[in-house]
Amino acid sequence: GTWGNTNVAVVFSGCGWWDGTDVHEGVYTMYHLSRNGARFQMFAPNQQQMHVMDHMKKQPFSGENWNMMMESARFSHGQGKMQMQDLSVLDVNSFDAVIFPGGHGIIKNLSSFMKDGKDCKLHNDVERVLKDFHHSRKPIGLASM
């Protein structure tokens, strides 16, 4: 790979197309970073998801409440460099770029777009991370949703 000394933060919003990070986009992101020699660290907010979806029926489960960081940890091995970290500790100075893989979690968990539409607000840590990378003139990768 050509990205040998590149350190990338990857931000997840849960696990699953309908209520978190799309599994394909999350895995492809990590695969291609690894394939090209980049190092990456995974992050997610340590907060509850908007709701939990039954991915077969495409309907919310009633009474279920899942944590984004715990669900996002399904992408990791849960230990060492593959351990999911709380988004609140992401420091722009430790990374060369940030990537947000897609999925409905972008509009449900990392922002209020699903509820508020054009008047939506970003999750506080998401807004901080995006502003920090922008002000530092470091690449920001945003996928669908």
C-alpha positions as CSV (number, residue, x, y, z in Angstrom):
1,G,0.0,0.0,0.0
2,T,0.9,3.6,-0.4
3,W,-0.6,5.0,2.8
4,G,1.9,3.4,5.2
5,N,2.1,6.2,7.8
6,T,-1.5,7.4,7.4
7,N,-3.6,7.3,10.5
8,V,-7.3,7.4,9.9
9,A,-10.3,7.8,12.3
10,V,-13.3,5.8,11.3
11,V,-16.6,6.9,12.9
12,F,-19.5,4.5,13.2
13,S,-23.1,5.1,14.2
14,G,-24.2,1.6,15.3
15,C,-24.3,-1.6,13.3
16,G,-26.9,-2.2,10.5
17,W,-28.2,-0.3,7.5
18,W,-31.6,0.7,9.0
19,D,-30.4,1.9,12.4
20,G,-26.6,2.3,12.3
21,T,-23.6,2.0,10.0
22,D,-24.2,0.0,6.9
23,V,-22.2,-3.3,7.3
24,H,-20.9,-3.2,3.8
25,E,-19.7,0.3,4.0
26,G,-18.0,-0.2,7.4
27,V,-16.2,-3.3,6.3
28,Y,-15.2,-2.0,2.9
29,T,-13.8,1.1,4.5
30,M,-11.6,-0.9,6.9
31,Y,-10.6,-3.4,4.2
32,H,-9.4,-0.7,1.8
33,L,-7.6,1.3,4.5
34,S,-5.8,-1.9,5.5
35,R,-5.1,-3.0,2.0
36,N,-3.4,0.3,1.3
37,G,-1.3,0.2,4.4
38,A,-3.2,2.8,6.5
39,R,-3.7,2.4,10.2
40,F,-7.1,3.2,11.5
41,Q,-8.9,3.5,14.8
42,M,-12.7,3.1,15.2
43,F,-14.9,5.5,17.1
44,A,-18.6,5.8,17.9
45,P,-20.7,7.9,20.3
46,N,-21.2,6.2,23.7
47,Q,-24.9,7.0,23.7
48,Q,-28.2,5.3,22.9
49,Q,-29.4,4.9,19.3
50,M,-32.6,6.7,18.1
51,H,-34.3,3.3,17.9
52,V,-33.5,-0.4,17.1
53,M,-34.8,-1.8,13.8
54,D,-35.9,-5.3,12.8
55,H,-33.9,-5.5,9.6
56,M,-36.2,-8.2,8.1
57,K,-39.5,-6.4,8.8
58,K,-37.9,-2.9,8.4
59,Q,-39.8,-1.8,11.5
60,P,-38.6,-0.5,14.9
61,F,-38.5,-3.0,17.8
62,S,-40.7,-1.6,20.7
63,G,-39.0,-1.3,24.1
64,E,-35.5,-2.0,22.7
65,N,-32.7,0.6,23.5
66,W,-29.1,-0.1,22.2
67,N,-25.9,1.8,22.7
68,M,-24.2,3.0,19.5
69,M,-20.6,2.3,20.7
70,M,-21.6,-1.2,21.9
71,E,-23.4,-2.0,18.6
72,S,-20.5,-0.5,16.5
73,A,-18.1,-2.8,18.4
74,R,-19.5,-5.6,16.2
75,F,-17.1,-4.2,13.6
76,S,-14.2,-4.7,15.8
77,H,-12.5,-7.5,17.7
78,G,-13.0,-5.5,20.9
79,Q,-9.3,-5.4,21.9
80,G,-6.1,-3.7,21.2
81,K,-6.0,-1.4,18.1
82,M,-9.3,-2.9,16.9
83,Q,-11.2,-1.7,20.0
84,M,-14.1,0.7,19.5
85,Q,-13.4,4.0,21.2
86,D,-15.8,6.7,22.5
87,L,-16.1,9.4,19.9
88,S,-15.7,12.0,22.7
89,V,-12.0,11.2,22.9
90,L,-11.2,11.5,19.2
91,D,-8.4,14.1,18.9
92,V,-7.7,15.6,15.5
93,N,-4.0,15.8,16.3
94,S,-3.7,12.0,16.4
95,F,-5.1,11.5,12.9
96,D,-4.5,12.4,9.3
97,A,-8.1,12.0,8.1
98,V,-11.6,10.9,9.3
99,I,-14.1,8.8,7.5
100,F,-17.8,8.3,8.3
101,P,-19.2,5.2,6.6
102,G,-22.9,5.4,5.6
103,G,-26.1,3.9,6.8
104,H,-29.3,5.3,8.3
105,G,-27.4,5.9,11.6
106,I,-26.0,9.1,10.0
107,I,-29.5,10.6,9.8
108,K,-30.8,9.0,13.0
109,N,-27.9,8.8,15.4
110,L,-25.2,11.2,14.3
111,S,-27.7,14.0,13.5
112,S,-31.3,14.8,14.1
113,F,-32.1,14.9,10.4
114,M,-34.7,12.0,10.6
115,K,-36.7,14.1,13.1
116,D,-35.9,17.7,12.1
117,G,-35.2,17.6,8.4
118,K,-33.5,20.7,7.1
119,D,-33.4,22.2,10.6
120,C,-31.4,19.3,11.9
121,K,-28.4,19.5,14.3
122,L,-25.3,17.3,14.4
123,H,-24.4,15.2,17.4
124,N,-22.1,17.4,19.5
125,D,-19.0,15.2,19.1
126,V,-19.7,14.8,15.3
127,E,-19.8,18.6,14.9
128,R,-16.7,19.0,17.0
129,V,-14.8,16.3,15.0
130,L,-15.9,17.7,11.6
131,K,-14.9,21.3,12.6
132,D,-11.6,20.2,14.0
133,F,-10.6,18.3,10.8
134,H,-11.9,21.1,8.6
135,H,-9.9,23.8,10.5
136,S,-6.8,21.5,10.4
137,R,-7.3,21.1,6.6
138,K,-7.3,17.3,7.0
139,P,-9.4,15.1,4.7
140,I,-13.0,14.2,5.7
141,G,-14.6,11.2,4.0
142,L,-18.4,11.1,4.1
143,A,-20.4,8.2,2.7
144,S,-24.1,7.8,1.8
145,M,-26.8,9.1,4.0
